[in-house]
């Protein structure tokens, strides 16, 4: 069984940019939407992603928090393009910046399109309780907040958030 253990943080400032050693363009969409997950009609999101020159189909359990089941399978890019046309909600367009910090790889996602203005950093861990040293640019933790999950951003993009939603928690 595949298990993903990660923590997610809002990003404060641009200090991470100088430390980024790679940038990967990504386009992704979801075969199902957040509503189906919220209602309990489905127990996993089904994502199609084109990442650089490759593509993958991904299934991730709807569980909130640091640990979730995750399964990912490479698929041909041509198939991914066709599957993206079948996705519900909006497509996620982002640039993933890879940043090393104190022995861990941080993925800083700079969202574009309907989610422009949102920047979120994720770090994958070996254990849910693993101690980490936060970089100076890591802001408030949002690991347990579903609205920051990409499947939620596809259904309710950052551009449609109310000022209250954008201001809640210091964005």
N, C-alpha and C positions, 0 to 999 in steps of 0.2 A: 504494500500500500504506500502511495506517495503522500508525504506530509510536508506541508510548507509551514515554516515557523518564521514569522517576520513581524517587525514593528514598523509603524508608519508615523511620520512626523510632518507637520507643516514646515516650510522653509522660511527662515527669516533672513532677508538680505541676499546679496549676491556673492558672499564669501566663498561659496562652493565652486564657482565658475573657474577660478584660477587652478583649482585642484583637480578638475575633471580631466581624465586621460582619454576618454572616448565618448562619442555621441552616436546614438543609434536612433534613426527615425523609426517610428512605429505607427501603424494604423490598425485599429482593432474594432470589432463589433461583437454583439451578443446575439445568439440564436434565440435566447429567452430574455425576458426583462425582469427588472427588479420587482414588479408587481407579482409575478408568478412565484418568486422566491418569498416575498413578504407574506403572501397568502398561504404558503406551504404547499402550493400545487407542484412545485419542483424543489428538489433538495440540493441542486448544484447549478451554478452558472455554466453556460457553454459558450466559450469565447473562441473567436477566430482572430489570429493576429499575423500581420506581415511585419517582420522585424528585420530591417536591413535587407539582406538578400534571401532570407529564409521565411518560412511560415509554419504555423503550428495551430493545432486544435487543442483547446485546454478545457478541462472540467475542474471546477473548484467548489467544494462544499459551501453551503450558505452560512456556515457557522461564523459568528463574529469572534474577533479576538486574535491572539497571536498564532494559534495553531489551527490549520485547516487541512483537509484532504485536498490534494491536487494531483492531477494526472495530465500530462502533456505529450502530444504526439506530433511529430513533424509531418507536414503535408506539402504537396507541390504548391508553389506560389500561385499558379494559374487556378488551382482549386480554391485557394484562399480568397482570391479576387471574386470568384463566383459565389462563394459562401458569404462574403461581406455584403453582396447585393441582397441576400436573404435575411440579413440581420434586422432585428427590431430596434426601435429607438435610434438615436444618433450614433455616428461613428466617433470613436475616440482617436484624435490625432495628437501625437505628443513626440517629444524628443527626450530620450533617456540619456542622461549624463552619468557616466560611471566615475565614482570618486572613492579612492582608498582613504580610510581614516583609522588609524591605530589597529591595523590588522584585519579590518572588516571592509567589505565592498558595499558601498552605499550606492543606491540607484536613485538619482534625482530626476523625477519626471516633471518636465516643463510642458504643460498642456497648451495646445493651440486650438484654433477654431472656437466652438461654443464653450470650451472650458479654459480659454485664454485668461491668464492672470492667476491661475492656480498652479502652485509649485509644491510638490509633495516628495518627500524622501522616504525610501524604504530600505531596511537592512534585514537580510536573511540571517537567521541564527541557527545554532546547533541544538539549542535547548530553550524552551519558553522562558526560563528564569535566568538565562545567560546575562551576566552583567556586561554592560557596554558603556563606553565613554562617548558622550554625545559631542559631535562637532559644534563649534560656536554658532553655526548657521542653522542648527536643528532647533525648531521652535516647539510648539505644543504638540504632544503626542495625540494622534487621532486613530490609533489602531482599532479601537472599539466603536468607531463612529461610521456606520454603514454609508453615509452620504459621501464619504471620501473614497469608497470602493469604485473602481472603474465601471462596474456594471450599473451602479447607481448614477454615475456621471453620464452614462449613455442615455438613461431615461430622464434624468433631471440635471442638465448641464449647469455648470457654474454661472454662465451668463443669465440663467433664469432664477438664480438664487435671489431671495429678497435681501435688502440691506441687513436685516436682522440675521439671516442665515450666514451671510458673508462676515458679519461682525462678531458672531458668536465665537468666542474663544480666541480672538485676537488676530484674525487674518488681516 
